[in-house]
Amino acid sequence: MSARYFETLRMIEDIATTLGNQNKLTHKGPIYHVKVDPNQDTWQVTCLGTECVDSSYKPLYRGVETLPTTLRKKLVVLNMLEPQQSEIEGVGLRTGQDSFWVYG
């Protein structure tokens, strides 16, 4: 199976949880789904939207220090929230202990 298939499966739970909690992703540009494995300090990044063709983000980062600065700053802000609180305009939404929607 393709890597794209597993990326889609990884996001399904977060999509359902987000919609089930009446949250919406209102950003008009690219949206990134970020899933972290805290045990291995790996960060999986999946871009959604037509703008993704030009995305400079890689699909996997090993270590928080390897994340691009803009992405890392937004994740720091989102990490301070409890999961499923309202989105922060221009930043994104935290969906779980280890998953985020980040606005590009």
N, C-alpha and C positions, 0 to 999 in steps of 0.2 A: 504494500500500500504506500501511497505517496506521502511525503512529509506534510503536504497541504491538507490531506485528509485528517491527520492527527492534530494539526493546528485547529481545524474546525471543531473537532470533538472537544478539544481543550477549552474552547470558548463557549460551548453550548450551555454548560451549567451556569456560567456567569451571566449569559444572556437571559436565561430563564429566571435566575435569582433577581437580576436587575429589574426586569419587567414585573415580576411577582411582587416586588416591593414598591411598585408604582414609580420607580426612578426612570428617567429618560436621559439619553445622551443627546444633548442639543447642539453640539458643536457641528459646524458646517464644513470643516476641513477634514483632514485625515484623523482617524482615531486609531490608537494603538492599544492592543490588548497585551498586557504584561503579566506574566505568571512567573513567580519566583519559587525556586526550591531552596529554602533556607539552609537545609542540611549540606547542600553542595555549592551554595552561593552561585547558582546559575539563574539567569534571567532570560526568559523566552519572550520575544517581542514579535507580534503579528500586526501588520498594518491593514486597516480596512479603508476602502475608498479608492476612487480613481487616481488620486494623487500619489498613491503608493508606488507607482512606477518610478517616481523620482525620490523615493525615501532614501535617506542616507543611513538609516538604522539597519543593523544586521539582525538576523533572526535569533541569535543566541550570544549572550555575554557571560563570561565566566569571571565572576567577582564584581561587586558593586562599583569598585573603582574603575572598571573598564567601560561602564555605561557612559554615553555622551552626556556632557554637562547639563544641557537643557532637559533631557529626559530624567536624569538623576535628580535635579532640583524639583521637578514636578512630582516625582515619586516620594521624595522626602516630605513634601506638603501633604500628599494623599495618605502617607503612612501614619500621620498624626491623627487621622480620622478613624472613627469606628466604621466597620463595614456597613454599607448601604445607607450612609448618611447622604443627604442631598449632594449633588455634584457641585464642584467649585468651578465657576465659569472660567474658561480659558485654561484650566488645569486638568480636570477630569473627575473621576469617581472611583472610590475604593469599593470593590465588590466582595472581597473576602479577606481573610488573614494574609493570603499570599497572591492576590490577584487584583488587577487595576485596569481601568480604562483611562488612557492618557490622551489628552487632546494635543494634536500637532500644531 
